[in-house]
Amino acid sequence: MSIKNAVIKLLGVACLLAFNLNSFAQTSFPTKPLKIVVPFGAGGVADLTARTVAQKLGENLGQSVVIENKPGAGGIVATDTVAKSTPDGYTLLLMSNATAVSAGLFKTLPYDAEKDLIPLSILGTFDIAILVNNDSKFTSLSDLLSFAKANPGKLNIGSINVGSTQNLAAELFKSTAGIDAQVVPFNGTPAVMTALRGGQIDVGVEILAPVLPQIKGQALRALAVTGDKRAAALPQVPTAKESGVRNLYAASWNALAVPAKTPKEVVQKLNQEIQNALNHPDVRKKLLEMNVEPLPSSLQQAADLLGSETKRWGEVIQRAGIQKQ
């Protein structure tokens, strides 16, 4: 055998070996349980979304997927934990609006979410509602806007803490509608609802899921939702766009991500299995019951969402004059 032929043969063996190793990596992952780090406490919409998807994802992968709740600090601790974890696909992050908001809200962060994470797939979106007390004189969003424009500075809009999705949605509503109103922050949803029902504020902006029982019990009235379409749970309630605030869009969302250097084949496998989980009828049913619209996505769609939301909420923070923390 000539030297040339021997070299060609060796190169062929090397390529075959590399192909087999790559195939082995694809078929062997995972070989142990996975973990999803959730930057919120147990029992909330984000946590329940993660648990619903994790159960089916684990079945699809043949390994358990456990949830680790790591709330606090605007999700920074949880995000940093995952960004700095071993990039092998076994540690995932539940991303949310907070991931995007943090980039514009904090002076410095120990990570760059767009560079240090790979978004795997969007999980779903959930509605934000513009609410009033059921006895309010405002029976429509048009009524509320007419009052606000005729009485500059007199409308009080309640939300949870400054920099939260709800707070920024309230600021976005105010600027998009072109009204002069006060956005009043409270420490948590119960405080906002108490103030709204007690007449201390005129209107509240809150994620729909936790206040849905009060709406259905006729303690509160939803004037509009701020998503692209009407909420499945409240089909009679119009969108803000239908009510005249044409450029208002604000919805909360969740997605899953892994550290940036996770192998491509592992990333692709996780993306596919997450999509499979979200498309399963039982998972879809459970998420829709929580007012979460399942939204399985490609890797590019997930990355585009994080990028666009980071840019958009950064601009809202700047326009609202919110000081960086």
HELIX and SHEET records of a PDB file:
HELIX    1   1 ILE A    3  SER A   28  1                                  26    
HELIX    2   2 VAL A   45  LEU A   61  1                                  17    
HELIX    3   3 ALA A   73  GLY A   75  5                                   3    
HELIX    4   4 ILE A   76  ALA A   83  1                                   8    
HELIX    5   5 ASN A   97  LEU A  105  1                                   9    
HELIX    6   6 ALA A  113  ASP A  116  1                                   4    
HELIX    7   7 LEU A  141  ALA A  150  1                                  10    
HELIX    8   8 THR A  165  ALA A  177  1                                  13    
HELIX    9   9 THR A  189  GLY A  198  1                                  10    
HELIX   10  10 LEU A  208  LYS A  216  1                                   9    
HELIX   11  11 LYS A  264  ASN A  279  1                                  16    
HELIX   12  12 PRO A  281  GLU A  289  1                                   9    
HELIX   13  13 LEU A  299  ALA A  320  1                                  22    
SHEET    1   A 6 VAL A  65  ASN A  69  0                                        
SHEET    2   A 6 LEU A  34  VAL A  38  1                                        
SHEET    3   A 6 THR A  91  SER A  96  1                                        
SHEET    4   A 6 SER A 252  PRO A 259 -1                                        
SHEET    5   A 6 LEU A 117  PHE A 126 -1                                        
SHEET    6   A 6 VAL A 292  PRO A 294 -1                                        
SHEET    1   B 5 ALA A 181  PHE A 186  0                                        
SHEET    2   B 5 LEU A 155  ILE A 160  1                                        
SHEET    3   B 5 VAL A 203  ILE A 207  1                                        
SHEET    4   B 5 ILE A 128  ASN A 133 -1                                        
SHEET    5   B 5 LEU A 220  VAL A 225 -1                                        
END                                                                             
